[in-house]
Amino acid sequence: MSEQHLVVSLSCPDCRAKMYVYEFDLLEYTNRQAGADFGPHSEKTRIYCNYCHESFILTITGGAEDMHGELEGYPSVQVAFQTADEQALSEFDYSEYIQEYMPDDPEEAYYHSVTQLEELVNRFEPKQSDKTFYRMLFVQYVVVMEAYLADRLITAVTEAPEILKALTTGHVTLATRKFPIQALAARPNLLLEETQAFLKSQLFHDMEDVEKIYQAALGKTPFCDANQKVFFLDMAIKRHHCVHRNGKDNDRQALEGIGPAYIGEVSNSITAMVGNIESQIRLIKGQPA
């Protein structure tokens, strides 16, 4: 019988980055659970946050059908379980399966992608002078940010009617659209569908437009403060020069300063913005911040 594995995921209680246990042997655990003489079987495992480097004790209880996880000292943290695809595991190495795995939740997908980028740096150990590598890495961080900003708002308007209403009435492009009665009758979900289509058409590296869209939807700027906005506006210019001018500015001078320290600042700034957006959405939904 082939081995069964779970992808166990939960949010770090300190920094809210996503943490994973990839190699939990479900078959072996189930066998031990079946052999338990008294009460439900439980096991403890230590889990590490790759972002803030804290470690925690995770207790897993129950069988394959009713598995439950609890983080020691943080009972309110939700633990999710997903069975690894057996066909995928048979086709290639388990570590390759993890590289292909992508969470559906935009916040989880963001932290998963950041973890992969950090693992890439650790694997290749680039030198300070490897400017091309760091430019590529920088552009990829912006790509991850764009995907989060788009997917998070699309998910938010789909799940929360109050956010959909705020965006469609508060953003000038959406607020001024008109539809005939026949269209409303034929498409009961027209408002949501048109809003989703609008969001999918936006460029989420234009940070001025990003702020307008999020301001309309959430009632607040996505940025943590004015300095962070300035940083992101400058970051958008650097992204343009990297993508369209091969790392040179409008005067054909090579961009300076895109190295390990700047990448760390980019990662920290994006993560702080993600945390700010998630807090705003939870507040609107009436969930704990």
Protein Blocks (a to p, Z undefined) as FASTA:
>chain_A
ZZdddddddddfklopacddfklcfklmmmmmmmpmghcaddddddddfklopacdddde
ddfklgccddehiambccddddddfklmmmpcfklmmmmpccfblklmmmmmmmmmmmmm
mmnopafklmmlmmmmmmmmmmmmmmmmmmmmmmmmmmmmklmmmmmmmpmklmmpccdf
klmmmmmmlmmmmmmmmmmmpcckbmklmmmmmmmmnopafbfblklmmmmmmmmmmmmm
mmmnnopafkopacehiafklmmmmmmmmmmmmmmmmmmmmmmnopaZZ
